[in-house]
């Protein structure tokens, strides 16, 4: 009973930080001890491992969605030309 | 367009090219996520670039992307207030629009069917989000900004970005239902 409750507590703690852990965002890194705790928990918890897999899958799918919907090439070319023109100062008077 | 004709400094131009040129594509992607319209996105980035040029003297050269995203956010906010008081604010108004997602170019015929299914399921789920959540999801998970860059773009703390992002992802997973694998027809991560 105590073991089960400890496991539930670990799952709750992990769920609260799981996305931050999996994102590994450089602007919001988890402390090393927290990363180690989460890695250890994921190694033994099927439920959290499945949640992690769902998270990775969703992120990858959304990332691919972005790949398939790139900005308009003509817009990008016009804007790059604008920046280049300003930087080169070749068309301003 | 009027681009500060009194300024003629080669170092400034060099810094502008160095810091701004590599970020144009990111700015355009983010502008699409914010406006949901290609023409508006291009206008927004154009205004942002011109403002960045004018602000170059006050820029210390650190974190140019965050600096540019902050300018873009302020430009968008000002434009939004001035010109678009009727912009859709809730998903019910946005159904049928394609925020952040524009037309494909040169689609691979073999990929079209799979892409269509992938895009349809995910886009429906994303479009169903309230704008506040949708924008964060697009910026971080589609446009690949960091939490800090998304925070700069939206003018909110990083913690707010993380909270909204988590709720947005939860809603998308819920919308996708018991079979949350939107790539079942389009490959694996």
Interface residues (C-beta under 8 A of the other chain):
Chain A: X19 X20 X23 X25 X26 X27 X28 X54 X55 X56 X57 X58 X59 X60 X61 X62 X63 X64 X65 X66 X68 X69 X70 X71 X72 X73 X75 X76 X78 X79 X80 X82 X83 X84 X86 X87 X88 X89 X92 X93
Chain B: X3 X5 X8 X10 X13 X14 X16 X17 X20 X21 X24 X25 X27 X28 X29 X32 X38 X41 X42 X45 X46 X49 X50 X53 X100 X101 X102 X103 X104 X105 X115 X118 X119 X122 X123 X126 X137 X140 X141 X142 X143 X144 X146 X147 X148 X149 X151 X158 X162 X165 X166 X169 X172 X173 X180 X181 X182 X183 X186 X187 X188 X189
